[in-house]
């Protein structure tokens, strides 16, 4: 992990932050003045530095040899995506406002509460990982993995879009990997040689977002001492990724629509149009159609963004990918920490697969980091899993079994089942194979001659009904999720009499 850079001429401040961050396993590197920081950044940029660049910069605002605000401007020119936290006094409100206007991530008032300071730095670390200008080499980029049919559909879509620069809207829950898809779309596109610039529109205050996107001219507002390029200009010739687009303020949506419509924009305080040669990829976890109906999102902007839509499945929708992703993240964590990779027992993997992962792939990655650090043995067992995973019961007493589901008798039409609700965390089914065996034994004992056909018909009817409910009646998607052909599912629907009961 890259270190947190601390710059302050007060050795006691540096010492306190270093010790507090070390307790949280966050590496640090300290400086006494802005000149030392700029020299170190120049070395990192030249590729000759013996130490890695910063993950976050924490700077005092007043130091001998330069101010933190001047340092902030110079650092932003060198590394626009680097979060900078400015430390300042309670009474120094003007400096705090100026720091925000110049692009500071946050300001930390002195004297500060140490746990709150560490929490703020942790948030900056997370933002640094999510939102950055992609300057890493392709080998360092995160890898997309997935064998589930839903993920294979995403991979195929990326392949079909590889010769296009069309606008794409990526939907999916938080932590499902939307930025990874955006980076893959950029990497396999005609504009791959250009920059990839990411911005989380929900993480930036409304008053600063316009300047972040479009830049500003010198003197546009108090503290704007120089002209600043916005993200659209930084992404020139490449891709601009607008994460959490559903949270963009309504008035800024109008400006974004204009850029998408005619390809021009104005810097804040500017009078000359700037041409944008940028591909836009947007992402959201929200239901944008509902946001449009509620009046929170412009309908014309929605249609501009919704040229091609890719839906990224939640991790609970592709549990077959959990073992592969777990092993990948354990290897990745070991490389980052410089330790031997840990292995995970099959029983622990099975228990992990019961977890609903409300935080999706990002949560699984964090769990693997936790296991790499906290698991006592080289082989991870069930008892080593974190508390939130172990809280999920291994076999809930209230679990629903196939015998409890309304399966109709042979010869009667199937019961229509409405679309399924989201599964609750940890919901699993009991040993349905044993139930099936008991049902077969009962039929055989009764002298039933065609037991195979009876149970197969009931099994197929329930399986296809569940797949159609999960895909809201879309037969092709249901066939893909089941792993059968389109003609097969059509024939089975007719044979089982399910077509009269579809929505």
Protein Blocks (a to p, Z undefined) as FASTA:
>chain_A
ZZdddddfblklmmmmmmmmmmnopacdddfbfklmmmmmmmmmnopafbdcdfbdcddf
bdghiafklmmmmmmmmmmmlccdddddfklmmlmmmmmmnopabdcdddddfklmmmmm
mmmmmmmmmnccdfbdfklpccdddfbfklmmmmmmmmmmmmpccdcddeddehilpmmm
mmmmmmmccklmpccddddfklpcfklmmmmmnopaehkaghiabccddfklmmgoiacd
dehkllpcfklmmmmmmmmmnopacdehiabdcddddddddddfbdfklmmmnopacfkl
mmmmmmpccddddfklmmmlmmmmmmmmmmmmmmmnopacddddfklmmmmmmpgolnlm
mlmmmmmmmmmmmmmbfbdcfklpcfklmmpcfbdfkbccfklpccddehiacddddddd
dddehiacddfklmmmmmmmmmmmnopablmlmmmmmmmmmmmmmmmmmnnopaklmmmm
nopafklmmmmmmmnopmmmcZZ
